[in-house]
Amino acid sequence: MTVSLALPARFCVNTKLVLVASAVFAVLATSQGAKAGEVEPGDSQKQAFIDASLKEKLQCTRRLDYDIYLSGIHTGTMSRTEQWQGKSAVVTSDSEASILGIGTRYRQRAELTWSEATEEWITQAFHQQVSGFRARDMQVEFSDNGRASRVTLDGEVTDYRSAEKALRDVDTLAIEMRRLLLKGRHQFALVRQASDAMEPYQFYVKSPQPSQQTPWGKLTLVPVEQTGAEEVTYYFAPELDYQLIKARYHGILLQGLIELNHYSSSCDSAS
């Protein structure tokens, strides 16, 4: 992503934060693995998680609400809802942020499914709308088991192809991240389909750390560092069904943060 130089720096950073925070939103409701000897479910529990997530008849809904902060100042909110049925899901995301009355709103609806051919979560299609700074209407369809995509951005069509790894929207990337973490992976790579490029990311699982988190109290958070086009650190809580509690965006000028303030789910805790 690039920041328009025609806009004041603080507003450009705020816009970038909302867009990146929406990408961070991708890992809401994902689970987290850990290194040997750290906070980590046993093999049988891991398999139960994986088996439950692949149930043919699984039908449930999750909702997570977050606050957005920019250098310690509250600038907006985010929400994300997952609607699951069997081995497919529809995920809707909505976020807003504003500084001095100038704001950005992000909305996305993504459809994802389980690939029997390669045993991974892949995106079928997604529709993203951004109003305010960097406004856009983006619709993407995927084919060839996620290795090819067709992006329609404000009416202009561009095709992309990934030689090895599947291309994903931010939400499906989160679901696949969860699967890899549950398998006990401590390092892995994923690729996101951005509006004008394919963005590869590397993820590294770090040692857990204690933290006081309102309204849940003392939790153990497991950090996962993302490097690549955007540098983000995600924090997952094993005591809270391995949900994403917070995420920090490491910007050059200002630091962004999202923190969970509400979570509800009708899903099995293992799914």
N, C-alpha and C positions, 0 to 999 in steps of 0.2 A: 504494500500500500504506500502511496505517496501523499504528502500533505500539500495542499494548494498554497503557494507562496503569496497569493493575492489576498489572503485573509490574515487578520491579526494572529500572532503566534498562539495566544492563550485559547482562542476560539478553534484554531486548527487542531491543537492538542486535545481539546475537549471532544471534537468530532471524532478524532482518531481513537480516543478512549472508548467512546460509545461503540464504535465499530469493532474494536479489539475486544471490548468487554462482551460484545455479542458473540464473538468467536470464543471467548472464555466460557460463555454461557453454554458452549457446546459440551462441556464436561459436567454439567449439572447432572446429578443422579448417577454418576459413574462410580465404580468401586476401585479400590486401590490395593495393590499387592505391596510386599515389603521384602527386604533382604532377610536371609536366614538369620534367626536369632532376634529379629525385630518383630513389631506388631504384625501378625500375619495369621490368617485362618489356616487350620490344618488341612491336609490333603482331602479328607472326606468332606469338610465344609466347603472347600474350594469347588469340588466337583458338584456339590449340592447347588452352589451358586450358579454354576455353568448350566447344569441340567435344568434348573428352574427357569433360567433366562431363555431356554430354547423350547419350553413347553408349547406344544401345538395349540392348546386351548387356553393359554394364558390371556386373560383380558383384565386390564387394570389401568389406572391413571395415576400419574405423579404430578405434583406441582411444587415449584420452588420459587421463592421471591427473594430478591437481593436488593441491597442498597449500593449505589455507585458513589465513590469518593474520588476527588481529584486533589492531590496534595493535602489530604485531610479535610477537605470541604465537601459536604454532601451535595452532589450535583444531579442525582437522578435515581431511577429505580429500574429493575429488570424483573421479568417473570418468564417462566418456561414451563410448558405442560407437555407431558408425554402420554399418548394414548396407545396402549399396546393391545394387539390381538394376534396370538400365535407368534409366528416368526416375522412379524412386520409391525411397523409403528408409524404414527404420524406425530411429528413434534412441532409445536408452535412456540415461537419466541417473540417477545415484545420488550423493548427497552426505550427509555427516554432519558435525556440529560440536557441540562441547560446552565449557561453562565451568563449573567446580566441580561436575561431574557432572550438570549439567542441559543436555540437548542436543535437537537437532532433526535429523530425517532426512527427506530429500527424494528422491522417486522419480518418474520420468516416462517414459512411453512415447508417442512421437509418430509418426504416419504422415504422410508428405508425398509430393507428386507434382508433376510439371511440367505447367503449364497451357498447352496449345497455343493457346487462345483469346487469352490476354493475355501469353504468353511470360514467365512468372514462376513461382517456386516457391510453392506454396500448401499449407496444412495440410488434411488430410482429417479427422483426429481426433487427440485426445490424452487420456491419462489420467494425472492427477497425484495423488500421495498424499504427505501431510506428516504426520509423527508428532511428538509433543513439543509445543512451543509452537506456537500457531496451527495445530493439527492440522486436516486437512481431506482430503476425498476429492472430487476434481473431475474430471468427464468432460465433454469438449467435442466436438461434431460441427459441421463447417462445411459450408456450401452456397453456392449462387450465386457460384461461383468465388472463395470465400473472403471474400465481402462480408457474409455472414450467419453467425451462430454460435448454437448452443444450448448453454448452460452448465448442467450439473447439478452443483450444489455441495451436498454432504451431503444429497442428496435434493430440494433446492429448484431448480426450473428457471427460468432467465432467458434471454430471447432478446436478441441484439444485432445491430445492422446498421451497417455503415460505408458512408457515401455514396460515397466515392471509392477508398480504398485497402483492400487485402485485410487481413483480420485473421489473425494468425498466432500460433502458440505460440512459445516462445523458441528452439526448435531450428530450425524452418523459417525464422524470422526471420533466423537466422544464415546459413542457406544462401542466402537471397535477398540478404543483405548481401554475401556473397561474390560473387554474380553482378554486383551493381552496382559493386563495387570493381574487378572484372576488366574491366568496361567503361570504367574510368577515371574514374568519378564521384568528385568530391572533396567533395560534400555531397549528402545525400539524407535522406528521411524514411520511416519504417516505423511500423506500428502493431501492438502486442502485445495479445492477448486475456488480460487478467488475470482473477482470480477474480470481481471485482465491478465491472469497468470496462474500457473500451478505453483503452490507454495509448499515446499518440503519442510518438515519439522523433525527434530530429534527430541526424544523424551528421556529423562534420567530420574530414577527414583532415588530419593535421599533418605537419611535417617529420620525417624519420627521425633517429634518434639511436643512437650506439654504446652497447653494454651488455655486461657480462660476465655470462653466464648458465650456472650449473651445471646439467647436466654438459657443456654444449655449447661453453663458452668464449665468445669474443667474437662477438657477433651485432649486426646492424643491426636495430633495432626501429622499426616505423612506428606511431605512436600514432593512435588514432581516438577522438575524444571524443564521448560520448553525452550529450545533454541532454534533459530532459523530466521524467517522473515519477521517474526515478532518474538520477543523474549518475554515469557510469562512464567510465574511460579504458581502452581496450583496446590491447595492444601485440603487433604481429605481426612475425614474423621471416622475411624473404625467403629467407635461407639455409636455413631449416628448412621448406621447402615452404609458406611463408606461413602457418604455424600460429600460433595464439594462444599466446604465451609467458607472458603475465601480464595481469591486469586489476586495476585499483584502483577500489574503491567509495568515493565521496566522501560520507561520512556527516557529520551535524552534530556528533555526539558522538565517534565513533570512526571510524577508517579501516580498511577491509577490503581484503585482497589475496589473490588466488589466483595460484599459480605452477606451471607445468608441471614435472613431475618424470619423466615417462615418456611416450613416444609410439611406437606401432607401427601399421603400415599395410600392407595387401596391395593398396591402390589404386595406380594409376598416379600418378606425382608430379604430373601435370598435371590430375588429376581432382579 
